Amino acid sequence: MVIKHSLHKGQVVFNVQVVPRASRSEIIGEHNGALRVRIAAPPVDGAANEELIRILARTFKVPQGAIQIMRGHTGRTKRVGITGGEPGVLETILAAEP
């Protein structure tokens, strides 16, 4: 799985493709260069965005405050930035083969 990502102002920035109302929340791989994530929460009142932040924080081992949804708050394709973590760790995870 190779996720297209970049470094911008100290953040690792990449696209996330969200599948809301799934049976469980989980990262399922790559889709067109974006990280594909199933979200159990419905896309109502920001619940799906909050769940996405929780999943990404757990996966990348950073605090939830280190994750920012930069674009796509109401859409299925989101642009996400992650600040912090050990240098190179996020890039290694995003570029890792399954």
C-alpha positions in Angstrom: 0.0 0.0 0.0 1.6 3.3 -1.1 -0.3 6.4 -0.1 0.5 9.6 -1.9 1.6 12.0 0.8 3.7 15.2 1.2 5.4 17.2 3.9 3.9 20.7 4.4 4.8 23.0 7.3 5.8 20.2 9.6 2.8 18.0 8.7 2.5 14.8 6.7 -0.4 15.6 4.4 -2.4 12.9 2.5 -5.9 12.1 1.2 -8.4 9.8 3.0 -11.3 8.1 1.3 -14.0 7.6 3.9 -16.7 4.9 3.8 -19.3 6.0 6.4 -21.9 3.8 8.2 -19.7 0.7 8.0 -20.2 -2.2 10.4 -16.9 -1.3 12.1 -14.3 1.4 12.0 -11.0 0.3 10.4 -8.3 1.2 7.8 -8.8 -1.0 4.8 -6.0 0.0 2.5 -5.3 2.2 -0.4 -7.7 3.6 -3.1 -6.4 5.8 -5.9 -3.5 7.0 -3.8 -5.6 7.7 -0.8 -5.9 5.9 2.5 -9.3 4.2 2.6 -11.0 4.1 6.0 -14.3 2.5 7.0 -16.2 4.5 9.6 -19.0 3.1 11.8 -20.3 6.5 12.6 -22.9 8.2 10.4 -21.9 11.4 8.6 -24.2 13.5 10.9 -23.1 16.4 13.1 -19.4 15.6 12.5 -19.6 12.2 14.1 -17.8 10.5 11.2 -15.0 13.1 11.2 -14.5 12.6 15.0 -14.3 8.8 14.5 -11.8 9.3 11.6 -9.6 11.4 13.9 -9.7 8.7 16.6 -8.8 5.9 14.2 -5.9 7.9 12.6 -4.6 8.9 16.1 -4.6 5.3 17.2 -3.0 4.0 14.0 -0.2 6.6 13.8 0.3 6.8 17.6 -0.2 10.5 17.9 -2.6 12.6 20.1 -6.0 13.4 18.5 -5.0 17.1 18.5 -2.2 16.3 16.1 -4.6 15.4 13.4 -6.3 18.1 11.3 -8.9 17.6 8.6 -7.8 20.3 6.2 -10.4 19.9 3.4 -13.5 17.8 2.8 -15.3 18.1 6.1 -18.6 17.2 4.5 -17.4 14.9 1.7 -16.1 11.4 1.5 -12.6 12.5 0.2 -10.7 14.4 2.9 -7.3 16.0 3.0 -5.7 15.3 6.4 -2.6 16.6 8.0 -0.8 15.0 10.9 1.7 16.9 13.1 4.2 15.3 15.4 5.1 11.7 15.9 8.7 10.5 15.4 10.4 11.9 12.3 9.9 9.5 9.4 7.5 7.2 11.2 4.4 8.5 9.4 6.0 8.4 6.0 7.2 4.9 6.7 3.7 3.7 7.6 2.1 5.5 4.6 4.6 4.0 2.2 4.6 0.5 3.7 3.6 -2.5 1.7 0.8 -4.6 3.2 
